[in-house]
């Protein structure tokens, strides 16, 4: 579940019965969360297809596998990118929990402080590399200038090389 907060952007589906809201019903409208009643109810500042502002209160916010109401009722939903990011975050958190659990339940060899620092450094580097490669699939990345995208790709290659070196060092600790 994505926790709503003030200022977040969501998609608004106005339903068929709303008047004075310019939309073709094929595309969602942009909306900003103005107030949070709970994880499934928000107040929104909505912009219609002509850019005109509309206020809506107590709008249902779909979460996870919630079903959209019939075409008559307005509702809000997270954008696909936000859902994807939330899924990646949940997966990374679950993996970290599994890793932490394994660290506490498996006997670990005693390591010298400098060896422990190398292991922590590789763990952090791999997390940042994972976040960077996930960023490559976003609209923000695609909107960057080609030179900047190239620099970010080169950064990822350097990070992969660095991670490999750290992994080789860790393997040599054994």
N, C-alpha and C positions, 0 to 999 in steps of 0.2 A: 504494500500500500504506500502510495506517495502522500506524504503529509503536506496539505496545502498551507501556504503562508501568504501574507499580504505582499502584493507586488508580482506574484507569479503570473505567467501568462498561460491561459488555457483556451481550448476551443469551446465555443458556445454554439449550441444547436437550438434555434429559436422555436421550433415547432411550427405547425401550420396556422395556428390561430392568432399569432401576434400581428398586430397592425402597426404601422409606422416604422417597422424595421425592414430596411431594404436588403433583401437577400433572395437568392434563387433556390435556396434549400439544398443545393447540390454541394455547396462548400460551407464549412463552418465559419463562424465569425470570430475575430480576435477579441479576447476579453482579458481583463486584468482583475485579479482577486483583490477586493477592497476590504473584506471582512471575512473572518473564518468563524463559522458557527460550530464546526466539527469536521471530521475527515470526509464527510459526504455532503456537506452543506456550506455554501459560500455566498457572499454578496459579490456582484460583478459589475464592472464598468465595461460595457460592450460597445464595440464599434461596428456599425453595419457596413454593407458593401460600398456605401458612399462616404464612409468615414464619419458618419453622424454618431454621436455618443448617446447611449441608453443605459439606464441603471436598472439592475434586477437584484432582488433580494431573495434569500433562502433558495438559491438555485441548487438542485441536486447535482453533486459532482460524482461521476462514475469512478469507481475504483476497481482495480484488478479485473475480475470476471463479471462485474455487474452488467446486467442487461440494460440496454437503452430503453427508455419508456416509448410508448407508441408515438407516432409522428405528431401528435397533438401537443404534447407537453415539452416545454423547454428544459434543457439540461446542459451541463458542462462536462467536458472530458479532457483528459490529459492528451497532449500531442504524442504521436508515435515515437518521436525522438525521446521525449521525457520518459515514456514507458520503457524504451530500450535502455536508457541510462539507469533507470531504477532497477531493471532486471540485472544489468551488469554489476551494479553496486551490491545487490543482494547476493549474487553468485560469488563476488569477491569476498564479501563478509563471511559467507558460509565456508569458503575455502580457507580463509584466515582462521575461523573458529576451528575447523578440522585440523589445521596445522598446529594451532595453539594447543588443542586437546592432545594431539599426538606428542607434542613436546612435553606435556605434563604426564602423560601415561606411559611413554616409552622411556626406557633408561637411556639417557644421553651421556655420551662420553664427556669427561671433564675437559674443557678446552682452556687454553691460555687466554688472557684478556684480549690480546691482539687478534687471536683467531675468532673470538666471539664478535669482535668489531667487524671483521671481514664478512662474517655470516650475516650480521644485521645490515651492513652496507649493501650486500647483494640482494637481500630481501627487499629493502627500500627501493633499490634501483629497479628491480623487476616489477614492483608495483607501479612505479612511475612510467616505465616502458610500456606496461600494459595499458595504462591510462592514455599515453600518447598514441599508441596504435589504435585504440578505440576512437580517439579524436579524429583519426584519418577518415572515418566513415560518416562524419557529420556534415551538415550543411555549412556550418561555420568554417570548417577546414576548406570545403570546396569553394567558399567565397573569398578565400585569401588569394593574394597575388601569387602567381606561379613561382616566383623566386622564394617567397616565404614558405610555400608548400615544399619546395626543394630543400630548403634549409631544415625544415622539420623532419623530412625523410632522412636527410643526412644525419641529423641528431639521433634518430631512432637506430640507424646503422651503427653509429658510434656507441650508443648505449648497449646494443646487442653484443658488440665486441668486448666492451668493458665487462658486461655480465658474464661472458664466456671466460674471460681471464679470471674473474673472481671465482667462478665455479671451478676452474682448474686449480686455483690456489686452495680452495676448500677441500677438493678431492685429495690434494697432497697432504692435508692435515692428518688423514687416516693412517 
